[in-house]
């Protein structure tokens, strides 16, 4: 299903690292032509590092937003069982230099990091997981569910990613979990690109110049 500014893509059960780069390129091209590009992807898996997709969009002079609803690894606050995914959020913004990129999961710990700790026989940090009975655990082999970062606030962001995943077609996915949304926007919908680049760069420079606490080398 496709319009001049959007498309809904069946990933054909292919690796998300392929389908999501294709989605980023489609969003970029539609935004360059029409100001906005919105691509939804379902029936795909393991999209990897979200930053690469929004950076691709930002390097074209666009603002990129990428959200994921994924398989059930995280328990809602107060729950004893996983009910939703680590649901990452990624943003890419063009500046006067390299793109400004944010890429984060909405869980207190990512499932891939947990698998890494399992292989290395290392304990998890405190407060990031519960066991199959809902009790706190640091043993990666005993994890029944991960927890949200920042309590209910992280949970709320995760639910926003889940809702956007439904918008991206997760409901017609085989498992009903995976929905990837890729958005690209031309800054000059609001103001000239060069002005946006300069103003964002100046904002970031001002924030980095904030007086630091003792022992802090850099903001």
Beta strands, then each sheet from edge to edge (+ up, - down):
strand 1: 2-3
strand 2: 6-15
strand 3: 36-45
strand 4: 62-69
strand 5: 74-75
strand 6: 89-93
strand 7: 100-104
strand 8: 129-131
strand 9: 143-147
strand 10: 179-186
sheet 1: 1+ 2- 3- 10+ 4- 6+ 7-
sheet 2: 5+ 9+ 8-
end
